[in-house]
């Protein structure tokens, strides 16, 4: 059984985005916070191919699903205490 381990930077590369640490931080800063009412794959900054990839990764519980969940959480921003 060949089980590959992907990293957050690999997800960015898979999405066709710059994937070094500084670029990832910049991307997150530019797009955070993503409204809770917006599904990750429906965010306005994705291309159609990126939307499809994100939707299918989660729907199929693919190897990428955990990283997509992490991206989703990162784009929502820090939890605010009330």
C-alpha positions as CSV (number, residue, x, y, z in Angstrom):
1,X,0.0,0.0,0.0
2,X,1.5,3.3,-1.1
3,X,0.1,6.1,1.2
4,X,1.6,9.5,0.3
5,X,1.8,12.2,2.9
6,X,1.0,15.7,1.6
7,X,1.9,19.0,3.2
8,X,0.1,22.3,3.3
9,X,2.5,23.7,0.7
10,X,1.7,20.7,-1.5
11,X,-2.0,21.6,-1.5
12,X,-1.1,25.1,-2.7
13,X,1.1,23.6,-5.4
14,X,-1.8,21.3,-6.4
15,X,-4.1,24.4,-6.6
16,X,-1.5,26.1,-8.9
17,X,-0.7,28.7,-6.3
18,X,2.7,29.9,-5.1
19,X,3.6,27.5,-2.3
20,X,6.5,28.8,-0.3
21,X,5.8,29.8,3.3
22,X,5.8,33.6,2.6
23,X,3.4,33.2,-0.3
24,X,1.1,31.0,1.7
25,X,1.0,33.6,4.6
26,X,0.3,36.3,2.0
27,X,-2.5,34.3,0.4
28,X,-4.1,33.6,3.8
29,X,-3.7,37.3,4.9
30,X,-5.3,38.5,1.7
31,X,-8.4,36.2,1.9
32,X,-9.0,35.9,5.7
33,X,-11.5,36.0,7.1
34,X,-13.8,34.0,4.8
35,X,-17.4,34.5,5.9
36,X,-18.8,31.4,7.6
37,X,-21.8,31.6,5.2
38,X,-19.5,30.9,2.2
39,X,-18.5,27.4,1.5
40,X,-14.8,27.1,0.9
41,X,-15.1,25.9,-2.7
42,X,-17.6,28.8,-3.4
43,X,-15.1,31.5,-2.3
44,X,-14.8,34.1,-5.1
45,X,-11.1,33.9,-5.4
46,X,-10.9,30.3,-6.8
47,X,-10.8,29.4,-10.5
48,X,-13.3,26.9,-11.7
49,X,-10.7,24.2,-11.7
50,X,-9.7,25.0,-8.1
51,X,-13.3,25.0,-7.0
52,X,-13.8,21.5,-8.6
53,X,-10.6,20.2,-7.0
54,X,-11.6,21.5,-3.5
55,X,-15.2,20.1,-3.8
56,X,-14.1,16.7,-5.0
57,X,-11.4,16.3,-2.5
58,X,-13.9,16.7,0.4
59,X,-16.7,14.8,-1.3
60,X,-14.5,11.9,-2.1
61,X,-12.7,12.0,1.3
62,X,-9.5,12.0,-0.8
63,X,-6.0,12.2,0.5
64,X,-6.3,16.0,0.2
65,X,-9.4,16.3,2.3
66,X,-7.5,16.9,5.6
67,X,-5.4,19.6,4.0
68,X,-8.5,21.2,2.5
69,X,-10.1,21.2,5.9
70,X,-7.0,22.9,7.3
71,X,-7.1,25.5,4.5
72,X,-10.8,26.1,5.3
73,X,-10.0,26.6,9.0
74,X,-7.1,28.9,8.2
75,X,-9.2,31.1,5.9
76,X,-11.9,31.5,8.5
77,X,-9.5,33.2,10.8
78,X,-8.9,32.9,14.5
79,X,-11.9,32.0,16.8
80,X,-13.2,35.1,18.5
81,X,-14.2,34.7,22.2
82,X,-17.4,36.3,23.2
